[in-house]
Amino acid sequence: MEEMRLNKYLAACGLCSRRDADKLIEAGKVFVNGSKAQNGMKVGPEDIVEVGGKRLHVSEEKVVLAYYKPAGVVCTERDPHAERILAKEIRYAKRVTYAGRLDKDSEGLLLLTDDGDLIDAMMRGRNGHEKEYIVKTDKPWKDAAIANMRAGVYLEELGQTTRPCEIEKIGDKTLKMILTQGLNRQIRRMCETQGYRVSSLKRTRVINIKLEKMKPGEYRELTQEERRELYRICGLCLKTGE
C-alpha cells in the first residue's frame, strides 16, 4: 500500500465515505500508532490505524452487494431507538456499508460495498448519477403538479431547489421518478410542495443496477458485468484479478 491521506485510507477499508471519515477524525475517534489522528495526515503500510479499538486493514478484493431494504429498516450501524438497523439485517463475511441511504419508511435497492472510492464516487452530487423510484401517493396526480416537480421545486426546509428530473405517470396515484441528486427525504418533500402525501416509496434502480425480482431482505453480489459497468460509469477501475 502506498502512502495516502487518512480519510482515503478509512474509505478504502470500507468503513465509510471520505466525508464521513473526516467527521470521525474530527470527533477524535480515529487513532494512528496509538495517537489521536488529525485531519489531512497521511498513513503508510507500517502505520497502525484504529477506530473504536479495532485495527483497520485495506482489502484489495472489493465486494459490491445489491440489497432490497425493507420498509422499517434504518440505514445506520447504531441506533438504540430503532427496532431494525441495517448493520444487523445484513449477515455478510466482510464489513460493508451503504452508498446512498433510504429513509426508514422507504424500501428498495441499496448498494453496499467495502470500496470507499466507489462510495465516494457515487455520493458526489455533481456526478449526477441516476436513481429510479416508484412513488405512490394519497390522491390522483394532476398534470400541472407533475410539471412543477419536473422543472424543480424549492424545498423550504432544506433551502434548496431540486434539479429538473424525469417523471412518468404510470397510474392515477403512481409515478416513476428518476433523480440525479439525493437530498434528505427529497421525494416526500417534493410531493408535499404540491399537496400530496407519499404512501409508499420504492427505489428500483441505482445507476445501472436494478432491483428486478429481488424480495425484501434479500441481497446478492453483483455480477462481473454489472460491477465493471458500475465502476466505468463512476470513473473507477476495478482493482481485482477480473
N, C-alpha and C positions, 0 to 999 in steps of 0.2 A: 504494500500500500504506500502510495506517495503521500507526502505531507499535504494536508488540506485544512481549510477552515473548520472550526469545531462544529458550527451549525450544519455544514455539509456532511461532516462525519456522522453526526447524530441522525441525519436524514438517511444516509447511506446504510446505517444499521437498521433502518426500518422503524425507528422509534416514532418519528413524526415528520412533518414538513419542516423546511428550514425556518419558516416564520415562527412556528410553534417551538422550534429548537431555541431560537433567540429568547423566547419568553421563559423557557426552562432555565436558560443560563442566567438571565436577569433575575430570576427568582431564587438563585443560589442553589439550585437542585442538581447541578452538574459539577463533578469533580474530576480533575485531571492530575494524576500522580499524587492523589491524596489532598490536593489543594482546591479550593473553590475556583471554578473556571471564570473567565472573563470573556465577554463578547468580543469577537474579532480575532481571538487567539487561534493558532494553528496547532494541529497534532500530527504526529507521525506514527510509524509502525511500532515504535518502542514505548509509546505513551499508554498509560492505563486510564481509560475513561469510564466513569461510573455514574449511574443515575439511580437514585433510590437504593444505593448499596449494591447494585448489580453491575458487573462489568459488561461493557458492550463490545461486540465484535462485528466487523463488516463481513457479510457473506457475499461471495462472488456470484453464486447462483441465486437469482431472484425469482420470486413467485408472484403471480397476479391471480386473484380469485374473483369470480362473479358470484355475488351473494344476493339472494332475494330476502331483503329485510322485511319482516312482517310489521304491520302497524302495532305500536305499543312498545317496540324495542327502541331504546335510547342510544344514540351514537356517542358513546363515551366508554371510558375504561373504569371510571369510578363515579358513582352517584348513589349515596346512601338512601336517597328518597325514591329512586327508580326501582320498579319491580323487575324489569328486564333490561339488561345492558348488553351492548354489543360484545364486550370482552368475554362474557360468559355464554353467549349464544354460539360463538364460533369455536369449535374444537379442532385446531389445526396444529400440525407438528411444529410449524415456525410461527413466530410472532408477526402478525400483520396488522396494519392499521388502514383506515379508510381514506379515500381521496374524494372529498365532496360529500358532506353528510346529508342525511334525510332527517327531517324532524320526527318526533315521536309518533305523531298521528299519520304520517305518510308511510307508504310501502313501496317496494320495488327494488330496482337494481342499484347495488352498491358495489364499487370496485375496492378490493382490499389487496394490499401489497406490502412487501418489506423493502421496496425500492423507493428510497426517499427522493431520488431525482425524478422518478415518474410522478410521485405525489406532487412535487414542486411544479413540474411542467403542467399538470392537469389543473392545479389550483390557481395558476396565474390567469386572472380575469382577462388580461389583454390578449390572450391566445384565442379567445372566443370559441372554445370547444363546445360542441352541441350536446344538449341533454334533452331527451324527449319524455313527455308526460301525458298521461290520460287523466283528465280532470272532470269530476262530476260535481254539480252544484245543486243548490236547493230550488232553483226555478229555471224555466226555459231562457235561453240566451237571445238577446236582441242583437241584430247585426251592428248597430251603432256602438254598442258596448264592446263587441269583439274588435271593431275597427280602432277604437280608442286604445285598447291594450296592444294591438299590433303595432301601433305607432309609438308606444311608450307612454307610461303614466307616472306621475310624480307620487312617490311614497313618502308621506309627511313624516312618519315615524323614523325613517332612515335618512331623510333629507336628500334623496336621490331620485332621479328619473330613470326608469328602466329602459334598456336598449330596445329598439324595434325587434319584434320576434315573429315567428311563424305560428299561426293559429288556424286550425281547421275545425269546423263544427261537424261532429260525427254523430250527434244525437241532439234532441231538444235541450237536454241539460248536460251534454257531454262535449268536451273539447279535447283536441290533440294539440299540445303546445310544444314548441321547440325553442328553448332558451340558449343563450350563449353567455350567461352570467349566472352567478349563484348568490344573490342577496338573501339575507335571513328571511325565511318564510315568504319568499318572493311571490310565488303564485297565489298564495292565500291573500296576501296584501293587495296584489293587483286586482284580483276578483272583488275584494272588498271596496276598492275605489269605485267600482261600477254598481255596487249594491247587491253583490252576490256572495253567498257563503259556500265554501267548498265542503262537500260532504265526504268525498274520498279523492285521494291523490296517489297515483301510481307512476313511478319512473320506469320507463320501458327501454330506454337506451341511454348509454353514455358513450359519446364519440362513436366508435364502430362496434361496440359491444352491446348485444341485445338481450333482453330478459327472456324472450320467447316462451318456451314451455316450462320454465322453472316454477317450482311451487314455493310458497312462503317457508322460509327457514332453510331451504336448500342452498348449497354452494358448490361450485365446480372450478377447477383450474381452467384457465383459458387455453384454447388450442394454440399450437405453434403459429398457425397462420394469423389468428386473432392477435396474439402478442406482437408479432412482427409489424402488423398494420397499426396497432395502437402506438407502439414506440415510434414508428415512422411519422405518424400524424403529430405526435408530441415532440418531434425533432430530436429523438434519442436513438441510440444504438443499443441493441441487446448485448449484454456482457456475459454471454454464455457460450457453450460449445455448439449451439444450434447452427 
